[in-house]
Structures are given as C-alpha cells and as structure tokens.
Amino acid sequence: MTPQAFIKKWRSVELKERTASESHFNELCHLLEIDDPITADPKGEWFSFEKGASKTKGGDDWRAGLVTEDEILSRLFKLNQERAAKETSA
C-alpha cells in the first residue's frame, strides 16, 4: 500500500475510533514496514493493544489540528525516499 492509498482509504472511514483503531494501526505498521503487535509480540507481553490502559476521561479528537494530513504524507514520503536510497546503495 502506498502512502497515498493509505490516506485515501482512511480519510473516508467514519467508524468509531474503538472500531477502527487496531486495523488502522496494523495497516500503518505494514505501510512503514515494521512488525505489527501480533508479529512483534505474539504473547502480548510488551506490545499489545490497550495493555494496562485505562480511560479516566474523554480526549480530543485525533484530527483536532495536532498533525495535518499533509504533514503525515510528507513524513511518509520522506521515509519512502530514505528507504529507496538505502535499497539503491545496498
């Protein structure tokens, strides 16, 4: 999946955060070519969803201006450029 395809897919999702968060995170791991929680930690000892998490109060919407979609795309583009440079130098 390309960064553009990832953004296009997730931009249109209207599911509640709890419903979509694990799928979103797993696809992000795949996009960045890093292990997802199940692959990295099959026993769930240190890298698992909501391990030891508790909610004390409501929070801000993740889209509340903290990181823009353009900034995310820019960061992903930079990562892809760095990855491509490493592959060509190897």
N, C-alpha and C positions, 0 to 999 in steps of 0.2 A: 504494500500500500504506500502510495506517495503521500507526502505531507498535504498536498492539495486535496487528495481524495479523502484523507482523514478529516480535514477541516470541513469539506463539503458534506460528508456523512454526518458528522456530529453537530454541525451548525443547525441542521433541521430537526434534530431529536428534541422531542418535547416531553420525554419521560421524566418522572421524578428522579432526583439525584440518587436516592437509595436503589431504585430500579436499574439505573444505567451505570452506576459508578464502577462496578467491577469489570464490566465489559469494556468501558471506556479506558480504564487503566490498563487492562490486558492488551488492548489494541495499541495503546501508546507504547507499552513495552515492546511490542512487536515492531512498531514503526521505528523505534530507536535501537532496535536490535539488541535488546537486553532481555534477560530472563524474566518471565512473569513470576508472581509469587509461588505458584504451584511448582514450576520448574526449578526455581531457585531454592525453595524450602518446602519439599514435599511433606514434611512432618508439621509444618506450621509453627516452628519454634521461634522464629525471629522475623519472618517476612510474610505476614498474612493480613488479610483484611480485618479491620476492627479488633485486632488483638489487644485486649486490655483497654479498649476505648469506651469512654462513657460520655454522654451528652449532658452538659449542665445547663445549656440554654441555646436558643436559636442563634444562627450566624448569618452573616451577609451572603448574598448570592455570589457565587464564584465569578460571575460576569460583571460585578459591580465596579468595573474600571480598574481592577488590580493589574491585569495583563490583557492587552488588546489582542485580537486575532492576528493583526499584522505583526505584532511582536512575536507571537508564537510561531507564525510562519517564517519570520526572519530567523529565529533561533534554530528551527528545524532545517532551514535552508543552509545555514552555516554548518550545522552538524553534518549534513549530507556532503557539503563541499570538503570538509575535513576528512570524512570517511573516504571519499573518492581520491583525495590527494594521497592518503595512506596506501590505498589499493594500487595506485599507479606507481608509487615509489617502492612497493614491495617486490 
